[in-house]
């Protein structure tokens, strides 16, 4: 738990987050969540849900800054429930998720959505443009490497990378009941040849050589 001015952050499950200049991604890591109830007022999120095994979970968070609730959205996935929290004012990345500076064991970084602040959206969302690297033949002085053109990066699909390499949190299951939540309740190379080392070739003995 962490507290600021008597406000206590608490949670019976793990939250994962990733900041942006205009939004904050925040995922309640509850598998097959249902019976979800949430409210957002100012910088306070109150959340409760049952997991697939019927275990109840609840949490209250006091965020780093206030949220624009009217423009905040959420989506339920099989591996969690993700808020896209709209910041009231666009600006520098949040330095932390919560108002409190105390470390909370239930708050972790969402590396599947993380992006460094100095990376532009084009750098991440347009990674398909890396196909241009197929032109490595332009390195004239290294003509012997021409075969590298066969790497064919043009055919590689980088679109699935999202914001960052996925750590498994963002996979899409065909049988998932993923769906957008309509609104929030707001209060306010060739194999090498194998060598048989079990029967190595015999070297001629000195006696055999002498006989010859």
C-alpha positions in Angstrom: 0.0 0.0 0.0 1.0 3.6 -0.6 -0.6 6.7 0.9 -0.7 10.4 0.3 -2.6 12.7 2.7 -4.5 9.8 4.0 -5.3 8.4 0.5 -4.3 4.8 0.4 -3.6 2.9 -2.8 -4.6 -0.7 -2.6 -5.1 -3.7 -4.9 -5.6 -7.4 -4.7 -4.1 -7.9 -8.3 -1.4 -6.5 -10.5 -1.7 -3.3 -12.5 0.5 -2.7 -15.5 1.0 0.7 -17.1 2.7 2.6 -19.9 2.7 6.4 -20.4 2.2 8.6 -23.4 2.1 12.4 -23.8 -1.6 12.4 -24.1 -2.9 9.1 -22.6 -1.9 6.4 -20.0 -2.4 2.7 -20.7 -3.4 0.9 -17.5 -4.3 -2.8 -17.4 -5.9 -4.7 -14.6 -4.2 -8.0 -15.0 -7.2 -10.2 -14.2 -7.8 -13.2 -16.4 -11.3 -13.7 -17.9 -12.6 -10.8 -15.9 -16.3 -10.3 -15.4 -18.8 -8.5 -13.2 -16.6 -5.4 -13.7 -17.4 -2.2 -11.9 -15.3 0.9 -12.2 -15.5 4.6 -11.4 -13.2 7.4 -12.3 -13.4 10.7 -10.6 -10.6 13.2 -10.8 -7.4 11.2 -10.2 -9.1 8.3 -8.4 -10.0 5.0 -9.9 -12.1 2.5 -8.1 -12.2 -1.0 -9.7 -13.6 -4.4 -8.9 -14.1 -7.6 -10.9 -14.3 -11.4 -10.6 -11.7 -13.5 -12.4 -12.5 -16.7 -14.4 -12.3 -18.8 -11.2 -14.9 -16.6 -9.5 -12.4 -14.9 -7.1 -13.3 -11.3 -6.3 -10.7 -8.5 -6.8 -10.8 -4.9 -6.0 -8.5 -1.8 -6.1 -8.4 1.9 -5.4 -5.7 4.0 -7.1 -4.8 7.7 -6.7 -3.2 8.6 -10.0 -0.4 11.0 -10.6 -2.8 13.5 -12.3 -6.5 14.0 -13.0 -8.1 12.1 -15.9 -10.4 13.4 -18.6 -13.1 10.8 -18.0 -15.3 11.8 -20.9 -12.6 10.8 -23.4 -11.3 7.8 -21.5 -12.0 4.3 -23.0 -11.6 0.7 -21.9 -11.5 -2.7 -23.4 -11.8 -6.2 -21.9 -9.5 -8.9 -23.1 -9.0 -12.5 -21.9 -5.8 -11.5 -20.1 -6.9 -8.3 -18.6 -9.0 -5.2 -18.6 -7.2 -2.1 -20.2 -8.0 1.5 -19.7 -6.8 4.1 -22.1 -6.9 7.0 -19.7 -7.1 10.4 -21.4 -4.9 13.0 -19.7 -6.5 16.3 -19.1 -3.5 18.1 -20.4 -0.9 16.8 -23.0 2.6 17.1 -21.7 5.7 15.2 -20.5 5.4 11.6 -19.6 4.2 10.9 -16.1 7.2 10.1 -13.9 5.1 7.4 -12.1 1.6 6.1 -12.1 0.5 7.1 -8.6 0.5 10.3 -6.7 2.4 8.6 -3.9 6.2 8.2 -4.3 6.2 5.0 -2.4 6.8 1.9 -4.5 3.8 -0.4 -4.8 4.3 -4.1 -5.4 1.2 -4.4 -7.4 2.2 -1.7 -10.0 4.4 -2.9 -12.8 5.6 -1.6 -16.2 3.7 -2.8 -19.3 6.6 -3.6 -21.6 4.2 -4.6 -24.4 3.0 -1.0 -24.6 6.0 0.9 -23.4 7.7 3.5 -25.7 10.5 5.9 -24.8 9.4 9.5 -24.7 11.9 10.5 -27.4 10.4 8.0 -29.9 7.9 9.5 -32.3 4.7 7.7 -33.2 6.0 7.4 -36.7 9.0 5.5 -35.6 6.9 2.9 -33.8 3.7 2.7 -35.8 5.6 2.9 -39.1 8.1 0.2 -38.5 6.9 -1.5 -41.7 9.1 1.1 -43.4 12.1 -0.8 -42.4 11.6 -2.7 -45.6 13.8 0.0 -47.1 16.7 -1.8 -45.5 16.5 -4.3 -48.3 18.7 -1.8 -50.2 21.8 -2.8 -48.3 23.3 -3.3 -51.7 23.9 0.4 -51.6 26.9 -0.3 -49.4 29.1 -0.5 -52.6 32.3 -1.1 -50.8 30.9 -4.3 -49.4 29.8 -5.8 -52.7 30.5 -9.3 -51.4 27.6 -8.9 -49.1 25.2 -8.5 -52.0 23.5 -11.7 -51.0 22.1 -10.0 -48.0 19.4 -8.6 -50.2 17.8 -12.0 -49.8 17.0 -11.1 -46.3 13.9 -9.6 -47.8 12.9 -7.4 -44.9 10.2 -6.0 -47.1 8.2 -9.1 -46.6 8.5 -9.0 -42.8 5.4 -7.9 -41.0 6.3 -5.5 -38.3 2.8 -4.3 -37.8 2.2 -6.8 -35.1 4.9 -5.3 -33.0 2.6 -2.5 -31.7 4.4 0.0 -29.6 7.1 -2.4 -28.5 8.0 -6.1 -28.7 5.2 -8.0 -27.1 6.0 -9.8 -23.9 2.9 -12.0 -24.3 0.4 -9.6 -22.7 -1.1 -8.5 -25.9 -1.8 -11.6 -27.9 -5.2 -12.0 -29.5 -7.0 -15.3 -28.8 -9.5 -16.3 -31.4 -11.8 -17.6 -28.8 -11.4 -14.5 -26.6 -14.4 -12.5 -25.6 -12.5 -9.3 -26.3 -14.7 -6.4 -26.8 -14.8 -2.7 -26.3 -16.6 -1.5 -23.2 -19.2 1.0 -24.2 -18.6 3.5 -21.5 -17.4 4.1 -18.0 -19.4 4.7 -14.9 -18.3 8.2 -13.9 -18.8 9.9 -10.7 -17.8 13.5 -11.3 21.1 -21.3 -43.7 22.0 -25.1 -44.9 22.6 -27.8 -42.3 26.3 -28.6 -41.8 27.5 -32.1 -42.5 27.7 -34.3 -39.4 30.9 -36.0 -38.6 30.9 -39.5 -37.0 33.1 -39.2 -34.0 32.2 -42.6 -32.7 34.5 -44.5 -35.2 37.4 -42.1 -36.0 39.8 -43.1 -38.9 42.7 -45.1 -37.6 46.2 -43.7 -38.1 48.8 -46.2 -39.5 51.1 -47.6 -36.9 54.8 -47.2 -37.0 55.2 -51.0 -37.4 53.0 -51.0 -40.4 54.9 -48.2 -42.0 58.2 -50.0 -41.4 56.9 -53.2 -43.1 56.1 -51.2 -46.2 
